[in-house]
């Protein structure tokens, strides 16, 4: 029996474990520098900047959908799904869809004009799922990122 619910501060240790599991799946475990303290501050501090849903079974948290509100100057309020992860042994059991649905419902609830996320070009199961639900997969836009070090060194 899987229950999807809003995440709480007490869920963060298990959430971070899932984030690490996702990083391993995405072949980048050394890229995770976010700490539990960072997550507590950023999700539950004075100015929270993310929210999340968890999928919970009798054994604990087995899935996560973490999102935040962004803003498009063309469209307005946007919900951005940062991570959707289900523990490996339970993938393809419908838990990911339940977590995705929870964020989609949240986007409706808050009146979002856009719901966005990314998927790695080699993650075929996820790509097929997104195609199946009718999402637009746009290969035209390129991702641009600056690391913490690049931000600190940026001279403008």
Helices and strands as residue ranges (DSSP letters): E 3-6, G 9-11, H 12-25, G 29-31, H 36-44, E 51-57, E 60-72, E 76-86, G 88-90, H 95-109, E 114-117, H 124-132, H 148-153
